[in-house]
Every structure is written in C-alpha cells, then in structure tokens.
C-alpha cells in the first residue's frame, strides 16, 4: 500500500533538487491543507486545485526558491501508516535551529510546530521539513 502524503513530499523534494517550478500530484483535502501550511511557512509559493483531461482533480504546487537555491532541502516522514507518532505541545522542538518545520495534524487542523505552540495544541506529527 502506498503512502500518498509521502509521495507528495518526495515529489516536491525531488523537483526542488532539479529546480522545477511546479509539481502536479493527485488532489485530496489533506494534501491541500498541508500545501496551505507549507505556503504559510514560505516553503512553496502557491497551491491550487486543477482538473485534468478525465475530470480528475490534481493539486498544482509552485515551489519556492531563494538566491542560494531551493527552500526544500530534505523531508522526513514521521507518522507512517504502520506507526503513528503523537506529540504534546510541550514536546514540540524547533527543527534545524528554527530553519525547518514540523507539520502536525491537530484538532484545529493542519498546523506547523510554531502555530501549534501558539495555539497550545498537540497532535499527530506528520513530517519534518527543512
């Protein structure tokens, strides 16, 4: 069985390593919420829902770059389908001295670690990105 979130993240990482402008992945509400969280944190420029030939919805993600190169250097999937990892708000720590983010699925939606600490809520740790 495939992990659709991991496929989206690895596709984004690989595309950023070869300096592609956009990435197209199959659409889901969870992937769209993750993309909006990454947009808020500056890792991507834009994410929009499009439809392809056979009325199949896809998510088009525009990657962000700096003068030095890609903003996405690496990504690590923490919670997998076989092993779920949960974290309380007190257990959340900065990633790569604040240069990366941890993305969580919380009762208040998909949030980054900074937003989760601000909202004082924990949840399932989806992945870390730097």
Buried (B, 14 or more C-beta within 10 A) or exposed (E): EEBBBBEBBEBBBEBBEEEBEBBEBEBBEBBBBBBBBBBBBEBBBEBEEEEEEEEEEBBBBBBBEEEEEBBBBEBEBBBEEEEEEEBEBEEBEEBEEEEBBBBBBBEEBBBBBBBBBEBEBBBBBBBBBB
